[in-house]
């Protein structure tokens, strides 16, 4: 009974997380709330990546998302324990010069399904700005 309750709660969390996004026709879409982030130099910032699956990709296996771009900003990606399609990304700008940096978020399939990439920009400022959404 306890396992059933846990499964129901996990399913509810997945349904709530994905309900705001339209399922793609095929494969997986990677989505974030804000693809344009402004950070102060030396700060850290967390955001979430959600895999929104098509009907045909419901059981497909994917590796954790990767963030590809300049070797300036450091990213750490961790999968949620409650939702296998939700990832928390920690951004570290400790050793980054001020400027605007562009990255591509991708996920590799362990089968025939594909993940649609996502472009993100991170503007690192010298001033007293706070992590923000544009």
N, C-alpha and C positions, 0 to 999 in steps of 0.2 A: 504494500500500500504506500509506503514511504517513497519507493522508487517511482511509482505512478504519479504521485503528487509532484515530485521533483521534475519529472518529464513534462507534466502539464505546465508547471511554472516556467520551465525553459522555453516551451513552445509559445507561451504567452509573451515572454520577453522578446523572442524572435519576431513574432507577429507585430508587436508594438513598435519595434525598431524599424521594421521594413515597411510599415503601413503608409508612411509619408512619401514613399518613393514608388513610382510606377515600375513594374517588373519589365525588363527588356524582352524583346521577342525571342532572342536566343542568347546563350552565354550568361555572363555576369557583368553588371555595371559596378564600378567602384565609386562610391560617393562620399563626400565630406560636406559638412555644413558650410564651411567657408574655404574656398580655394585660394584666397588672397589674404595673407597674414602679414601684419606689421609687428615687429618685435624690437625691443631695445637690445643693443649689443650686450652680450654676456648673460642674457636671460634664458629661461627655459619656458617651454609652452607645451601643453598636451592637447591633442585633438583625436577624433575617432574616424576610422575608415570603416564603412559598412559595405559588405558585398550583397548587392541586390540581385537575386537569381531569377532567371527565367524558369518556366515550368520544366523545360528539358534539362536544366542544369541543377535541379534541386538536390540530386545525389552526387554531383560531380565533386571531385577532390581538387583543391587548389592549395598551392603553397601560400605562405603568409605574403601579404603585399610587400613589394620592394619600392624604395624611393630612389630614383635614378637621377643624377645630375651632378653639378660641381661638387668637389670634395670639400666644401666649405662648412656647411651645417651638418651636425651629427644627428642621426635619427635612430631611435630604438623602437622597434615594433613588438607589441605583445598582444597575443590573442586573449579574448575574454574567456573566462572560465564558464560563464553562463550561456554565451552565444558564440558559436564557432564562426559566425560570419561577421563578428565585430572585433575590431583591433584598435588598441590605444597606441598612439604614436607620441613619443616624447621627443621634442625638438630641443637641441642644445646649441646655443650660439656663443659659447664661452670663448672660442678662438676664431671668431668670424669678424672680418672687416665689414664696415658699414657698406650697404649696397643692396641691390635687388637680385635675388637668386631664383632661378626657374628649375622646377623638378617635374618628373613624370612618375606617377604612381602606377605600378603594374602588378599583376599577379599571374604566375605561371600555373597552367592546368596540368594535372597528372593524367589527363586523358584528351578527348577531342574538343572539349568545351573551351571557349575563349573568354578572356576578361577584357572589357573595354578600358583602356588606360584613362588616366585623369591627369590634367595639368594643374600644377600649383605654383604659386609664387610666394616668396618670403622676402619681405623688405626689412632689412636690419638697419636700425638707426642709431646714431650716437647720442641722441637726445633722451629726454625723460619720458618717452612714450611707453605705453602699456600694450600688451598683446591685444590686438583689436581685429575687428572684422571690417572689411571695406565693402 
